[in-house]
Amino acid sequence: MNEDVLIICESVYNGNTLKLATAMAGELNCLLVNTKEAENLDLRKYKTIGFGSGIFFARHAPILMEFISKLEFSEQPAFVFSTHGSPILGKYHKPLKTLLTKKGRTIIGEFSTKGYDCTGPFTIVGGGNKGKPNESDQRKAARFISKLFPKYKRIDDYLSLTHIEPLRDGVPNVYKIKKDGNEIVLKGDIVTVNQNKCIGCGKCLKNCPLGIFELRYEKSAPIRELDCVQCRLCQSYCPTRVIYLHGTWKDSIRVAKRHLKR
């Protein structure tokens, strides 16, 4: 795991900002925590810290602002991110950036996108920005963080395979790759789990709506990967970011037909 970057996110409303934070943490393979969890960490050991939340009354969440106000002075670089309900970003990041600057931090980047909002005038129409942030927004967040930290980009070893075995229902393929003197074991094609780095926590099992995963030898295995609809919940909840999805539009059509027959 990347121990140079830490992301601190408070997603207290609809889980909007957590989607962005998860996409960024997954891209960097770094730790993602909330402010309460961050209080138990030694923040000085990280080279860079990202801070994000939803926007409340033209600024970041009060709980995040309060947390930062208590930080020690440090020249640690920082980046900020958010989701917002209004049509444009405006200067919503300014209060947080000002506070971080006063604490000695240098702002190296910022990212924001619309988020589902069911407050104020949006209540009349059942909420605004429905479905936001969507997968496209999450990909943009991943690209943002990848450009900000190109050397930390998560490497998908599955893409280095020169031969792919035929898919088998209920029996995921196992691939062994020699890399830097070590053997990397990958299990699955459409849903691939790095067996070396999987800690067997079971979070992917608990949160996958279609029961794709099972624990085999204390490691997650995508036994029913042919049923995967690419919802990405497994990636969102995986603490070590060892799950990779390789579904194509052809797979989406095949899955739709497969589920219609049931």
ZIMOKA-V92394 format. One record per residue. N is the residue number from 1. RES is the residue in one small letter. D_FIRST is the distance of its C-alpha to the first C-alpha in Angstrom with 2 decimals. Layout:
[[N;RES;D_FIRST] [N;RES;D_FIRST]]
This chain:
[[1;m;0.00] [2;n;3.80] [3;e;6.06] [4;d;9.11] [5;v;9.85] [6;l;10.89] [7;i;13.13] [8;i;16.11] [9;c;18.35] [10;e;21.68] [11;s;22.97] [12;v;26.17] [13;y;28.59] [14;n;27.91] [15;g;24.13] [16;n;24.57] [17;t;22.07] [18;l;19.34] [19;k;19.61] [20;l;18.89] [21;a;16.00] [22;t;14.41] [23;a;15.11] [24;m;13.59] [25;a;10.33] [26;g;10.25] [27;e;11.17] [28;l;8.57] [29;n;5.63] [30;c;5.88] [31;l;7.79] [32;l;11.37] [33;v;14.23] [34;n;18.00] [35;t;20.19] [36;k;21.11] [37;e;17.61] [38;a;16.98] [39;e;20.10] [40;n;18.50] [41;l;15.73] [42;d;16.45] [43;l;16.13] [44;r;17.38] [45;k;14.22] [46;y;12.67] [47;k;14.16] [48;t;14.68] [49;i;15.12] [50;g;16.32] [51;f;19.17] [52;g;20.79] [53;s;23.37] [54;g;26.50] [55;i;29.58] [56;f;32.32] [57;f;35.67] [58;a;34.47] [59;r;31.45] [60;h;28.03] [61;a;28.06] [62;p;29.88] [63;i;27.22] [64;l;24.70] [65;m;27.48] [66;e;28.43] [67;f;24.95] [68;i;24.75] [69;s;28.33] [70;k;27.38] [71;l;24.61] [72;e;25.50] [73;f;26.49] [74;s;23.76] [75;e;23.55] [76;q;19.93] [77;p;19.67] [78;a;19.29] [79;f;19.54] [80;v;21.34] [81;f;21.79] [82;s;24.18] [83;t;26.29] [84;h;30.04] [85;g;33.21] [86;s;35.62] [87;p;36.36] [88;i;35.09] [89;l;32.42] [90;g;34.96] [91;k;33.87] [92;y;31.81] [93;h;28.90] [94;k;31.32] [95;p;31.48] [96;l;27.72] [97;k;27.52] [98;t;30.57] [99;l;29.17] [100;l;25.92] [101;t;28.11] [102;k;30.32] [103;k;27.37] [104;g;26.81] [105;r;23.97] [106;t;24.26] [107;i;23.68] [108;i;21.99] [109;g;22.13] [110;e;23.10] [111;f;23.15] [112;s;25.36] [113;t;26.96] [114;k;29.57] [115;g;28.91] [116;y;31.26] [117;d;33.81] [118;c;36.59] [119;t;38.11] [120;g;41.24] [121;p;43.14] [122;f;40.48] [123;t;41.74] [124;i;44.91] [125;v;43.21] [126;g;40.71] [127;g;37.84] [128;g;36.79] [129;n;34.00] [130;k;33.74] [131;g;30.64] [132;k;28.77] [133;p;26.04] [134;n;26.17] [135;e;23.99] [136;s;25.31] [137;d;24.23] [138;q;20.69] [139;r;20.64] [140;k;22.10] [141;a;19.40] [142;a;16.75] [143;r;19.03] [144;f;19.51] [145;i;15.93] [146;s;15.55] [147;k;18.69] [148;l;17.67] [149;f;14.48] [150;p;15.33] [151;k;13.23] [152;y;9.88] [153;k;11.28] [154;r;9.58] [155;i;11.68] [156;d;13.83] [157;d;15.08] [158;y;17.91] [159;l;19.58] [160;s;20.19] [161;l;22.40] [162;t;26.05] [163;h;27.56] [164;i;26.98] [165;e;28.77] [166;p;31.04] [167;l;29.69] [168;r;30.96] [169;d;31.51] [170;g;29.79] [171;v;28.36] [172;p;25.09] [173;n;24.91] [174;v;22.64] [175;y;21.50] [176;k;20.44] [177;i;19.17] [178;k;19.41] [179;k;16.87] [180;d;16.76] [181;g;18.71] [182;n;16.52] [183;e;17.39] [184;i;15.19] [185;v;16.85] [186;l;17.05] [187;k;19.37] [188;g;21.32] [189;d;22.48] [190;i;23.06] [191;v;20.16] [192;t;17.61] [193;v;15.09] [194;n;12.76] [195;q;14.18] [196;n;12.03] [197;k;8.90] [198;c;11.30] [199;i;12.01] [200;g;15.45] [201;c;15.57] [202;g;18.21] [203;k;17.50] [204;c;18.01] [205;l;21.28] [206;k;22.49] [207;n;21.95] [208;c;22.98] [209;p;26.66] [210;l;27.75] [211;g;26.32] [212;i;24.45] [213;f;22.22] [214;e;23.19] [215;l;21.53] [216;r;22.51] [217;y;21.88] [218;e;19.40] [219;k;17.28] [220;s;17.74] [221;a;20.27] [222;p;21.71] [223;i;25.26] [224;r;27.03] [225;e;25.10] [226;l;28.53] [227;d;28.98] [228;c;25.88] [229;v;27.01] [230;q;23.72] [231;c;23.58] [232;r;19.75] [233;l;19.72] [234;c;17.47] [235;q;14.76] [236;s;15.58] [237;y;15.22] [238;c;12.27] [239;p;9.75] [240;t;6.90] [241;r;8.47] [242;v;9.82] [243;i;13.37] [244;y;15.23] [245;l;18.85] [246;h;21.48] [247;g;24.66] [248;t;27.51] [249;w;30.67] [250;k;32.48] [251;d;30.15] [252;s;30.84] [253;i;34.55] [254;r;34.29] [255;v;32.42] [256;a;35.05] [257;k;37.84] [258;r;36.25] [259;h;36.07] [260;l;39.57] [261;k;41.03] [262;r;39.95]]
